[in-house]
Amino acid sequence: MSTKQSIKSQDQTDDAPGFHLWEDCFETMDNAETAPVYLRFEGVSVELETQRAGANVTVTLPRDLARALGIVE
């Protein structure tokens, strides 16, 4: 049984990457205002730099995908 509650998604196609934005229903039960959300990209270019304190991730998004996510107009 999945505990994912989809917020927004777009399927990957041959021409465009996809994404899935979701939250976990058990995490939102405690406090929905502070519960994390999760974002998975499919078919995008990424750069990962690991450091002692964590990691830096650079994701290259086509503008159409950024619009679908509400990042740019």
Steps between C-alpha positions, in 0.01 A plus 500: 500500500640836400496793736565749219242770442562661162495878489595548137651284226583486133590180315831476318468474121749446218518878459483629857604405853247430770461562872306388804444724801351325803469489877484205736161463667653382831732801518215745436291346778732647765527850358412573138653848519852369572489160326746466211402453138689283253585578137623244250615597152507250214727552200682818608868590514649527850829591663574374849771630734541323831643676803549419863183687597281352223471542126435764236277399210465702181210397278469628144129544422342582167297821535171316428564271795590795724170663396307181583655506848415868545866601532489751211222661301 
